[in-house]
Structure formats: C-alpha cells, structure tokens
Amino acid sequence: VLQFMTHNGNLRVKAKFEARVPAFYYVPQANDCLVLKEQWIRAKYERQEFMADGKAVPPPGNREGILWKRGKDNAQFLRRRFVLLAREGLLKYYTKEESKGPKAVINIKDLNATFQTEKIGHPHGLQITYRRERHIRNLFVYHESGKEIVDWFNALRAARLQYLKMAYPELPESELVPFLTRNYLKQGFMEKTGPKQREPFKKRWFALDPQERRLLYYKNPLDAFEQGQVFIGSKEQGYEVSEDLPKGIRGNRWKAGITIVTPERRFILTCATEKEQREWLESLRDVLCRPLTPLHVPTAVTESGCSSR
C-alpha cells in the first residue's frame, strides 16, 4: 500500500479512494487502535467502498449478530445476540440466541462506543456505555472478526447520527459528527479520599469523558457501573482544578495531589507520579475551559455535581 500511495501521490489517491466516505464512518487517527486502521485501509483499497464510480455505501440501518460480552459479575465472556434497530433508536441484547425477551434495551440517545483494546485485553475489544438510572452502565464486547466489530461500531455511529439529526434539526451535520462517539480524554489509577476528607485514600480507576464533562471512577477498570462521577462544569459556574492538596491533608502512598472544586464539594485526589499529575491536570483543565454547547446543557442541568455509589 505504501509503494502504491507513493507512486500515485497522496492527494490523488485520497481523491480517488475517499471520494464518498459517509459522514458516520469513523476515519481513524494516529493514536487509534490497530483494528480501526486496518479495516479503514481494507475498506478503501481492498473493498473500494468509497470510490466515486463505485457503489455507494448505504447507511447500515438495522443490524443483528453475535458478540462476545463480558459478564457483569465475573470476567467470563459469553456469546450474546445483539440487535440494532436504527429507526427506533434502540440497541438490544439477548442472553440466549433464541430468547424472546431482551436482557437490556438501550436508547441510542444515551449510547457511546469506544475501542478499549488494552483495557479489555482483546485486539477487537469495544466498550459500549449508556445511562441507566443516573449511572453509567459499561458493556465490554468483542468479535473475532475485525471487520465485524468495526462494522458494528460504524452502525452504532450511523444510528447516533440519525438520532442527532432529529433531536437537533437546526445544527448542520458537520457539527453533529463529533458527537457520534468519543474516546476518553484520559484514563488511569488515582487515589481519592471521601467527602469528609478524613477517610483513608483508596485506589480507584478514573476515566475522563470530555463530551459529557464527567470524571467517572471505578474500583476496577472493567466494572459494570461507576462508583461515582464528578461533573466538570465551567469556571463561570464555580468549578476549579488546582495542583497539590489542601493544608492538613496528606495522601496515602501517592503524594502528587489534585483538588477539584465543584459548587457542592471538593474532590481530593493523588497521582502515582508528577508526570501523571501533570497529564491529569492538563486534561481536566482542557474540559474546564471548553464552552458548554447545546448538546451539553441537558446533562449539566439534570445531573450537576456528583452522584456516588
């Protein structure tokens, strides 16, 4: 492929093989996982799905198939039948292939999908999240076929685009595409104390969702539900992120501190290294400085501050 591109010229190749890439189709970036990059190359050059003189790629619409899903209470992956109803805006999954009733019905409005291959421990690992009773439910799935899992990913993105067009008809498609799916801005372990700030520091897995403006924390990276979440509003709303710990508070093993101030309370965190501290501060301040958009406002109004389990 590299020799072919060099011979024809990058711009010429791009114009030919990317002439009709659907708006919902995810174009991988440099730091994306291998399966996304590989399937993008195969879609362009092997299957030639996006050429101007080729057959246009229709929106995926409804989809049905088997994915391997991690159990909520154990680490075992089991076969589950998933059904996407794009027009209805629903994703369902069944514990048995012949089951009449679904185990869960997920509204596309509340759904996100992100490849988390290292965390899941599979090169095709996909994390699907959705809201359930003011909490975030995580589903960890994979398929042995790289094409199949990427097709599922893009089908979910297409269904999300269809929903957003109906929900926000005044916004152009180009402004909706960034909201189809998103990756976490940063993930990793930190230690935190409780609301009284006298409780022992405990190690937790944190994930920062920049679009939802939420810092979620879990006991373990593959937990089905978060233990708590912090909404990161704007500076004008009284939210702050600062370096180090308040006077009189000392971490357990880790000393590089972070303090998040919300209108409701302070969250005291510690990082294993100063490098981790700098990266978390940069990511949190990035979210803090982002303006609230029409797609953020419903979240900010209905679930301000923090909910914890």
JOMO-V444076 format. One record per backbone hydrogen bond with DSSP energy under -1.0 kcal/mol. CO is the residue of the C=O (numbers start at 1). NH is the residue of the N-H. If there is no record, write none. Layout:
co=CO nh=NH
co=CO nh=NH
//
This chain:
co=1 nh=5
co=2 nh=6
co=3 nh=7
co=4 nh=8
co=5 nh=9
co=9 nh=13
co=10 nh=14
co=11 nh=15
co=12 nh=16
co=13 nh=17
co=14 nh=18
co=22 nh=25
co=29 nh=32
co=33 nh=37
co=34 nh=38
co=35 nh=39
co=36 nh=40
co=37 nh=41
co=38 nh=42
co=39 nh=43
co=40 nh=44
co=41 nh=45
co=42 nh=46
co=42 nh=47
co=43 nh=49
co=50 nh=20
co=51 nh=54
co=63 nh=84
co=65 nh=82
co=67 nh=80
co=68 nh=142
co=69 nh=78
co=76 nh=71
co=78 nh=69
co=80 nh=67
co=81 nh=94
co=82 nh=65
co=83 nh=92
co=84 nh=63
co=85 nh=89
co=85 nh=90
co=89 nh=108
co=90 nh=85
co=91 nh=106
co=92 nh=83
co=93 nh=103
co=93 nh=104
co=94 nh=81
co=96 nh=99
co=104 nh=93
co=106 nh=91
co=107 nh=110
co=108 nh=111
co=112 nh=129
co=114 nh=127
co=116 nh=120
co=117 nh=121
co=117 nh=122
co=122 nh=125
co=125 nh=116
co=126 nh=141
co=127 nh=114
co=128 nh=139
co=129 nh=112
co=130 nh=137
co=132 nh=135
co=135 nh=132
co=137 nh=130
co=139 nh=128
co=140 nh=70
co=141 nh=126
co=142 nh=68
co=145 nh=149
co=146 nh=150
co=147 nh=151
co=148 nh=152
co=149 nh=153
co=150 nh=154
co=151 nh=155
co=152 nh=156
co=153 nh=157
co=154 nh=158
co=155 nh=159
co=156 nh=160
co=157 nh=161
co=158 nh=162
co=159 nh=163
co=160 nh=164
co=161 nh=165
co=162 nh=166
co=163 nh=167
co=164 nh=168
co=168 nh=171
co=172 nh=175
co=173 nh=177
co=176 nh=179
co=177 nh=180
co=186 nh=208
co=188 nh=206
co=190 nh=204
co=191 nh=270
co=192 nh=202
co=194 nh=197
co=202 nh=192
co=204 nh=190
co=205 nh=218
co=206 nh=188
co=207 nh=216
co=208 nh=185
co=209 nh=214
co=213 nh=232
co=214 nh=209
co=215 nh=230
co=216 nh=207
co=217 nh=227
co=217 nh=228
co=218 nh=205
co=220 nh=223
co=224 nh=138
co=227 nh=309
co=228 nh=217
co=230 nh=215
co=234 nh=239
co=235 nh=238
co=240 nh=261
co=242 nh=259
co=246 nh=249
co=256 nh=271
co=257 nh=244
co=258 nh=269
co=259 nh=242
co=260 nh=267
co=261 nh=240
co=265 nh=262
co=267 nh=260
co=268 nh=193
co=269 nh=258
co=270 nh=191
co=271 nh=256
co=273 nh=277
co=274 nh=278
co=275 nh=279
co=276 nh=280
co=277 nh=281
co=278 nh=282
co=279 nh=283
co=280 nh=284
co=281 nh=285
co=282 nh=286
co=283 nh=287
co=284 nh=288
co=285 nh=289
co=287 nh=290
co=293 nh=296
co=293 nh=297
co=296 nh=300
co=297 nh=301
co=298 nh=302
co=299 nh=303
co=305 nh=231
co=307 nh=229
//
